[in-house]
Amino acid sequence: MKRIQQVSCFFLFLCFGLQASAQDFSKPLAIRDLLDHVIAFSPKLAADSAAIQISESLLKETNANALPNLKLSYQADLGSNNNVAGPYMAFGLVPSNSRGVRTASNMQASLNNLGIVSLDWEVYNFGAYKAANEVAKASVAAEKSRFAQSGFQLKAIAVDDYLSLMKIQDLLKIQNNNIERNDQINRSISSLARSGIRPGVDTSIAGAELSKSRLNYIELENTYKKIQLDMEAISGINRNLIIADTALLDKLRLLEISLSVKLTDSSSHPLLDFYRKSYQISLEKEALVRKSYNPKINLQAAAWSRGSSIDANDNFNSLSTGLDWQRQNYFVGIGVSYNLFDLKRRQLKLRTQKANSTYNLKALQEERQLLSNSSLQADVELQTAHKRLIEIPKQLQAARSGYRQKLSLYKNGLTDIIELNAALNILYRAETDYVNAKYLYSRALFQKAIATNQIDSLLNSLK
């Protein structure tokens, strides 16, 4: 019979929206499992991973800059061979003619063919190739650091959502208990009012309080579902399966003493490492600017064969004779080139790049200071949270005792509905204060772990 009453009560609460839809708080999702899903699923991390592949491709492309240019070309040309002496400036394509000037104009056509193998290689540029490769390597390292930073930030977001979910779950339970107490008061008052012991207005007041508590539950449930949707978006887990472990606080209180209060080295903290890598890229770009305007040593070589329908005696023979290769030549040369105005260009560009390096260094120092400050604030919050968790149980015990006494006095006609509701509100506030204290303690502990780069150590300790 008792079991039937429990089932009936459950369906009654379901009809009034008093239970979280499709939730089973008895099967919580471990915070470590949530974070593993976030890292594996997150669309943002997938995009950052693709950015790493792009930077690695750019590194290979930069490495290929040192390759020479080796060209094969062939042409067959039909036209006149009529030239005059004198200099000219080349505007676009200017046909080449290697024959001297004739005494008379001759418009007869001739046929020529030319095959060329040419090599153009910037053999040495005083470190510019190496500097470009170092910039590309630093870019790859920065993208990997960005990926680690994004993963770390997503972990922090997921942890915050998880703790908020844990808080709302506890508040839902408290609100459900508050509804049951208001319902109990409402039934008692209705019975007393029908007996003429209590005025009818008490029934109206009790009904209003009951309705208010139900509306509060609806709002909490709405917030709960929104948080679940946010967590589903970053983890890929069905929101109905995302249920926080409300027993997490007891585990955390045992682990706090194992956390270091000192900020870890910047080389190992994901939030700082990205800024450090960005600063390193800027320094490598400074070196590239210095070396990209250095002199350049070029090796050039060519070999070619040529034929013409005009013979050595200046006779215009059959056009078909121009298809035969009649002369072979080769050429090898080393040249050095330097633009004197590059001195000014390098000075201006280096000034800009140094300003960018200063900006990145300042950003690194700012982030380090923020993390240090966050760690100190978390320590202060943890100390306050300890005091709350010690004091609030006393408040909660006194509020429960006061409510029971007021309820007994009211049933015996020794107090009014206003004082009873006041006692009930004091109890409800004490219960919610306790939930908020647990949430603030847990949040401060994770903030400390995030600021000191110990979040993985903390999560591993929770297994």
Buried (B, 14 or more C-beta within 10 A) or exposed (E): EEEEEEEEEEEEBEEEEBBBEEBEBEEBBBBEEBBEBBBEBBEBBEEBBEBBEEBBEBBEEBBEEBEBEEEEEEEEEEEBBBEEEEEEEEEEEEEEBEEEEEEEEEEEEBBBBBBBBBBEBBEBBBBBBBBBBBBBBBBBBBBBBBBBBBBBBBBBBBBBBBBBBBBBBBBBBBBBBBBBBBBEBBEBBBEBBEEEEBBEEBBEBBBEBBEEBBEBBEEBBEBBBEBBEBBBEBBEBEBBBBBBBBEBBEBBBEBBEEBEEEBBEBEEBBBBBBBBBBBBBBBBBBBBBBBBBBEBBBBBBBBBBBBBBBEEEEEBBEEEBBEEEEEEEEEEEEEEEEEEEBEEEBEEBBEEBBEBBEEBBEBBBEBBEEBBEBBBBBBEBBEBBBEBBEEBEEBBEEBBEBBEEBBEBBBEEEBBBEEBBBBBBBBBEBBBBBBBBBBBBBBBBBBBBBBBBBBEBBBEBBE
